[in-house]
Amino acid sequence: MPDTYTTIPAAVPASVLEAIHRVVGDKGFTTDVREMEPHVVEWRDNYHGRAAAVVKPANTEEVAAVMKICHQAGVPVVPQGGMTGLTGAGIPHEHGGEIVLSLRRMNRILEVNPLAFTMTVEAGVVLKTIQETAAAHDRLFPLSLGAEGSCAIGGNLSTNAGGVQVLHYGNARSLVLGLEVVLPDGRIWNGLRALKKDNTGYDLKNLFMGAEGTLGIITRAVLKIFPKPKDVATAWMAVRDPAASVELLSRAHEASEDNVTSCELMSRQGLEFVFKHIPGCADPLEGRHDWYVLLEWSSTRAVPEGGTGMTERMEAFLGALMEEGLVLDATLAQSTTQAQAFWKIRESHSEAQKIEGPSIKHDISVSVSEIPSFIERGIAAMKQVVPDLRPVPFGHVGDGNLHFNAQAPEGMGKDEFFAHYGAINRAVYDIVREVAGSISAEHGIGRFKLEELEHYRSPVELDVMRSIKRALDPQNLMNPGKVIRI
Ligand SMILES: Cc1cc2nc3c(=O)[nH]c(=O)nc-3n(C[C@H](O)[C@H](O)[C@H](O)COP(=O)(O)OP(=O)(O)OC[C@H]3O[C@@H](n4cnc5c(N)ncnc54)[C@H](O)[C@@H]3O)c2cc1C
């Protein structure tokens, strides 16, 4: 991918690196090229940068001291969590004049308060650890996504991550009560309040969430946790077409008494890649169908003895839909292991596509009711550019969010396929704009969609974003060349 950072900074002076080294100590500092390598390469290898140093502070005060030094010396900083982002936002540029600030050593759970349904954490805690900690207290932290074993909560909040339960619990932004942030000049903003209601002027925390590290460094957060579901039903089904998935979701809300937690749409093409490349994944149904849905209902009420629960309700619901022809075939998970097997198929889509070869990805959202026509029009538009490309639309149908991906035609190499990158993007995003959708539903902008944001957002929106960036980071030192150019 080309370097989009227009102002190349001077090399970082040795005196600055020494000052940073003194703050974080040997455990938190390296300039060794081999040790820095894992911090400069994007996991899909779309970006390969360089850094003057990788710095891992142990606490907020060290982050603040490092930021103060960088501010005074004019050194740009790239914050990093688990490095699972999909927009290149956490990778330094190729010029090597930036330092990487990784939050990995700040990985403590500071407090769990089951009574108030809150958990206070440092930014480097891995998402899965937060989920497990909540579960150990009979609570749920509902943010859930394919990279949960590696991504860190600071990265989740900085990208305002979505995942598979947004439908019921909202995205990362809705799971936060308070934040602590180190500003680009090294000042600490302590907004670590556990308040549900707080109308004291502008909502600062929401500025930093979704900013992809361009406005400040999130160091700690107060998260919302929820009652743990006691009765979960998971079904894998073949549906007539995408319109049937929208219809079934709309009816599922009532049938489940508003307990739909996930509704994921997949195509046969996506499944073929998963079965081909991911060991241990098998088709839950016998026949071949064009479209599939993974549906999950969760209730916090345990099934009373001898009573009926979510599974029986879902069974009756699906039976009725099968009679109507919306659902063609279905199977309900009989155990947690079987439910996990269904989820593995869904969660392995990105990995399988990566192994299959080059693909061009779009993370779009439209109104839920627009999904069927969007899929039809979007596929036709992409095929006008490359007739033999293999469309792989899948995703969070309940959020109107599709990963609208195009796999290269069989045998076509990356260079040849990527020559059509711009044209394929334009074909898809023009339809997104026409139906008032978003060109980035959950992954963010980073470097990957910088030009697209400038193309598709209005001058007023871009102007407001630039004003905010200039106000907080006048020297453009916080993750420059990502999200918005000033
Ligand atoms: C297999 C797979 C599945 C995925 N599924 C989903 C999905 O369903 N939904 C979804 O939304 N995303 C998904 N993602 C994308 C990714 O997991 C998320 O964007 C995740 O939230 C990134 O977290 P991270 O810790 O890896 O952040 P990183 O990749 O390290 O960083 C992401 C951005 O946040 C910034 N940043 C990191 N930490 C901080 C901090 N403490 N303060 C300020 N800025 C910071 C970085 O500079 C960068 O701009 C998926 C990724 C993979 C690999």
The ligand as a Tripos MOL2 file, in Angstrom:
@<TRIPOS>MOLECULE
LIG
   53    58     1     0     0
SMALL
NO_CHARGES

@<TRIPOS>ATOM
      1 C1        -10.0380  -12.3340   12.4780 C.3       1 LIG1
      2 C2        -10.4460  -10.9150   12.7760 C.ar      1 LIG1
      3 C3        -11.7810  -10.6260   12.9870 C.ar      1 LIG1
      4 C4        -12.1740   -9.3120   13.2700 C.ar      1 LIG1
      5 N1        -13.4950   -9.0670   13.4860 N.ar      1 LIG1
      6 C5        -13.8820   -7.8170   13.7800 C.ar      1 LIG1
      7 C6        -15.2630   -7.5420   14.0230 C.ar      1 LIG1
      8 O1        -16.1290   -8.4060   13.9580 O.2       1 LIG1
      9 N2        -15.5890   -6.2740   14.3350 N.ar      1 LIG1
     10 C7        -14.6650   -5.2700   14.4000 C.ar      1 LIG1
     11 O2        -15.0420   -4.1300   14.6800 O.2       1 LIG1
     12 N3        -13.3650   -5.5020   14.1590 N.ar      1 LIG1
     13 C8        -12.9520   -6.7370   13.8540 C.ar      1 LIG1
     14 N4        -11.6270   -6.9800   13.6010 N.ar      1 LIG1
     15 C9        -10.6700   -5.8710   13.6060 C.3       1 LIG1
     16 C10        -9.8990   -5.7020   14.9250 C.3       1 LIG1
     17 O3         -9.8900   -6.8640   15.6890 O.3       1 LIG1
     18 C11       -10.4880   -4.5910   15.7350 C.3       1 LIG1
     19 O4        -10.3460   -3.3980   15.0350 O.3       1 LIG1
     20 C12        -9.8620   -4.4300   17.1340 C.3       1 LIG1
     21 O5        -10.7270   -3.5960   17.8550 O.3       1 LIG1
     22 C13        -8.4670   -3.8260   17.1240 C.3       1 LIG1
     23 O6         -7.8830   -3.9610   18.4110 O.3       1 LIG1
     24 P1         -6.3020   -4.0740   18.5800 P.3       1 LIG1
     25 O7         -5.9900   -4.0810   20.0270 O.co2     1 LIG1
     26 O8         -5.7630   -5.1850   17.7790 O.co2     1 LIG1
     27 O9         -5.8510   -2.6610   17.9800 O.3       1 LIG1
     28 P2         -4.6190   -2.3130   17.0460 P.3       1 LIG1
     29 O10        -4.7490   -3.0180   15.7410 O.co2     1 LIG1
     30 O11        -3.3450   -2.4710   17.7720 O.co2     1 LIG1
     31 O12        -4.9020   -0.7590   16.8330 O.3       1 LIG1
     32 C14        -6.0550   -0.3280   16.1740 C.3       1 LIG1
     33 C15        -6.0990    1.2040   16.1920 C.3       1 LIG1
     34 O13        -6.2750    1.6820   17.5190 O.3       1 LIG1
     35 C16        -5.1550    2.4890   17.9120 C.3       1 LIG1
     36 N5         -4.9160    2.1530   19.3070 N.ar      1 LIG1
     37 C17        -4.6520    0.9450   19.8470 C.ar      1 LIG1
     38 N6         -4.5990    1.0420   21.1900 N.ar      1 LIG1
     39 C18        -4.8160    2.3380   21.4930 C.ar      1 LIG1
     40 C19        -4.8930    3.0770   22.7070 C.ar      1 LIG1
     41 N7         -4.7450    2.4850   23.8900 N.pl3     1 LIG1
     42 N8         -5.1430    4.4040   22.6480 N.ar      1 LIG1
     43 C20        -5.3020    5.0260   21.4490 C.ar      1 LIG1
     44 N9         -5.2480    4.3810   20.2810 N.ar      1 LIG1
     45 C21        -5.0090    3.0520   20.3050 C.ar      1 LIG1
     46 C22        -4.0370    2.1440   16.9620 C.3       1 LIG1
     47 O14        -3.1540    3.2350   16.7770 O.3       1 LIG1
     48 C23        -4.8210    1.8640   15.6890 C.3       1 LIG1
     49 O15        -5.1610    3.0710   15.0960 O.3       1 LIG1
     50 C24       -11.2100   -8.2740   13.3150 C.ar      1 LIG1
     51 C25        -9.8630   -8.5760   13.0980 C.ar      1 LIG1
     52 C26        -9.4820   -9.8760   12.8250 C.ar      1 LIG1
     53 C27        -8.0250  -10.1470   12.6260 C.3       1 LIG1
@<TRIPOS>BOND
     1     1     2 1
     2     2     3 ar
     3     2    52 ar
     4     3     4 ar
     5     4     5 ar
     6     4    50 ar
     7     5     6 ar
     8     6     7 ar
     9     6    13 1
    10     7     8 2
    11     7     9 ar
    12     9    10 ar
    13    10    11 2
    14    10    12 ar
    15    12    13 ar
    16    13    14 ar
    17    14    15 1
    18    14    50 ar
    19    15    16 1
    20    16    17 1
    21    16    18 1
    22    18    19 1
    23    18    20 1
    24    20    21 1
    25    20    22 1
    26    22    23 1
    27    23    24 1
    28    24    25 2
    29    24    26 1
    30    24    27 1
    31    27    28 1
    32    28    29 2
    33    28    30 1
    34    28    31 1
    35    31    32 1
    36    32    33 1
    37    33    34 1
    38    33    48 1
    39    34    35 1
    40    35    36 1
    41    35    46 1
    42    36    37 ar
    43    36    45 ar
    44    37    38 ar
    45    38    39 ar
    46    39    40 ar
    47    39    45 ar
    48    40    41 1
    49    40    42 ar
    50    42    43 ar
    51    43    44 ar
    52    44    45 ar
    53    46    47 1
    54    46    48 1
    55    48    49 1
    56    50    51 ar
    57    51    52 ar
    58    52    53 1
@<TRIPOS>SUBSTRUCTURE
     1 LIG1         1 GROUP 0 **** ****
